[in-house]
Amino acid sequence: MKKRKLGKSNLEVSAIGFGCMGLNFGYATSITKEDGIKLIRAAVERGVTFFDTAEVYGPFTTEEIVGEALKPVRDRVVIATKFGFAIDPKTGKQSGMDSRPEHIRQPVEGSLRRLGVKSIEVLDEIVHKYNGTVRTNWSKTGAP
């Protein structure tokens, strides 16, 4: 598998990444947690090292699947996740977008917990208009 460096960092990932949204969110059907874990691990076996998810997928449950699937190979993969949603942590209902600075800690801590990791290599804010300004991503890579 070919590799690429993200942005201005030395963070190296596979040229082909795995977008995890469709595991159990966004499409007409979803797969079981067990099948999702198998699928992600099969991708790792084939050289995929870059996995993208978000708190809103499920909501919350896709991050749990990704975290469990990648736990045995955590030192060999890069995880990207996204925030910027207003999601009730108890009901999972989304009521819009929320990237206020005072809100960011809640989704990031939730993502860390659900993924079962101490750090997230790429953290992206979903770009949207907020108070008349457009926010940009906040990735650790330095890439815009």
C-alpha positions as CSV (number, residue, x, y, z in Angstrom):
1,M,0.0,0.0,0.0
2,K,1.3,3.4,-0.9
3,K,1.8,6.0,1.9
4,R,1.2,9.7,2.1
5,K,2.1,12.4,4.6
6,L,-0.8,14.5,5.9
7,G,-0.4,18.3,5.7
8,K,2.9,19.7,7.0
9,S,3.3,17.0,9.6
10,N,5.3,13.8,9.4
11,L,2.1,11.8,10.0
12,E,2.1,9.1,7.4
13,V,-1.0,7.2,6.4
14,S,-2.0,4.8,3.7
15,A,-3.0,6.4,0.4
16,I,-6.4,4.7,0.7
17,G,-8.3,5.5,3.9
18,F,-11.3,3.9,5.4
19,G,-14.4,6.1,5.9
20,C,-16.4,4.5,8.6
21,M,-19.7,6.4,8.3
22,G,-21.4,3.6,6.5
23,L,-20.8,1.0,9.2
24,N,-24.0,1.8,11.0
25,F,-25.0,5.3,9.9
26,G,-26.0,7.2,6.8
27,Y,-27.1,4.5,4.4
28,A,-30.2,2.4,4.1
29,T,-28.7,-0.6,5.9
30,S,-26.0,-1.1,8.5
31,I,-23.9,-4.0,9.5
32,T,-23.5,-5.7,12.9
33,K,-20.9,-4.5,15.3
34,E,-19.1,-7.8,14.8
35,D,-19.1,-7.5,11.0
36,G,-17.9,-3.9,11.3
37,I,-15.0,-5.0,13.5
38,K,-14.1,-7.8,11.0
39,L,-14.3,-5.4,8.1
40,I,-12.0,-2.8,9.7
41,R,-9.5,-5.5,10.7
42,A,-9.5,-6.9,7.2
43,A,-8.7,-3.4,5.9
44,V,-5.7,-3.2,8.3
45,E,-4.5,-6.6,7.0
46,R,-4.6,-5.1,3.5
47,G,-2.5,-2.1,4.5
48,V,-5.0,0.6,5.4
49,T,-3.8,2.7,8.2
50,F,-6.1,5.8,8.1
51,F,-9.6,5.5,9.5
52,D,-12.1,8.4,9.6
53,T,-15.2,8.5,11.9
54,A,-17.3,11.1,13.7
55,E,-19.3,11.5,16.9
56,V,-22.4,12.0,14.8
57,Y,-22.2,8.6,13.1
58,G,-24.6,6.4,14.9
59,P,-24.5,8.8,16.8
60,F,-21.6,7.7,18.9
61,T,-21.7,4.0,18.0
62,T,-19.4,4.1,15.0
63,E,-16.6,5.5,17.1
64,E,-17.1,2.6,19.5
65,I,-16.8,0.1,16.7
66,V,-13.7,1.8,15.3
67,G,-12.1,1.9,18.7
68,E,-12.7,-1.8,19.5
69,A,-11.6,-2.9,16.0
70,L,-8.3,-0.9,16.1
71,K,-7.4,-1.5,19.7
72,P,-5.0,-4.4,18.9
73,V,-3.2,-2.4,16.1
74,R,-3.5,1.1,17.6
75,D,0.2,1.7,17.3
76,R,0.0,1.1,13.5
77,V,-3.0,3.3,12.6
78,V,-4.2,6.9,12.4
79,I,-7.7,7.8,13.6
80,A,-9.5,10.9,12.4
81,T,-12.8,12.0,14.0
82,K,-15.0,15.1,13.7
83,F,-16.9,17.4,16.1
84,G,-19.2,20.4,15.7
85,F,-22.6,18.9,16.2
86,A,-25.1,19.6,18.9
87,I,-26.0,16.1,20.1
88,D,-27.7,15.3,23.3
89,P,-25.4,12.7,25.0
90,K,-28.4,11.0,26.6
91,T,-30.8,10.7,23.7
92,G,-28.4,10.9,20.7
93,K,-30.7,13.4,19.1
94,Q,-28.9,16.1,17.0
95,S,-30.3,19.6,17.3
96,G,-28.0,21.4,15.0
97,M,-24.3,22.4,15.0
98,D,-22.2,23.6,17.9
99,S,-18.5,24.5,17.7
100,R,-18.5,27.1,20.5
101,P,-15.2,27.0,22.3
102,E,-17.0,26.2,25.6
103,H,-18.6,23.1,24.0
104,I,-15.6,21.5,22.3
105,R,-14.3,19.7,25.3
106,Q,-17.5,17.6,25.7
107,P,-17.4,16.0,22.2
108,V,-13.6,15.5,22.2
109,E,-13.7,13.8,25.6
110,G,-16.6,11.7,24.4
111,S,-14.7,10.7,21.3
112,L,-11.5,9.8,23.3
113,R,-13.7,7.6,25.6
114,R,-15.6,5.9,22.8
115,L,-12.5,5.2,20.7
116,G,-10.7,4.0,23.8
117,V,-7.6,6.1,23.1
118,K,-5.5,8.7,24.8
119,S,-5.1,10.9,21.7
120,I,-6.7,11.5,18.4
121,E,-4.3,12.2,15.5
122,V,-6.6,14.2,13.3
123,L,-9.5,16.1,14.9
124,D,-11.7,18.0,12.4
125,E,-14.3,20.5,13.0
126,I,-17.2,20.2,10.6
127,V,-17.0,23.4,8.6
128,H,-20.2,25.5,8.8
129,K,-21.3,29.1,9.4
130,Y,-21.3,30.0,13.0
131,N,-22.2,33.5,14.1
132,G,-21.5,34.7,10.6
133,T,-18.0,33.4,10.3
134,V,-16.7,30.2,8.7
135,R,-14.6,28.0,11.0
136,T,-11.8,25.9,9.7
137,N,-10.6,22.4,10.7
138,W,-8.5,22.0,13.8
139,S,-6.3,19.1,12.7
140,K,-3.1,18.3,14.6
141,T,-1.4,17.9,11.1
142,G,-1.4,21.6,10.4
143,A,-3.2,21.0,7.1
144,P,-6.0,23.5,6.3
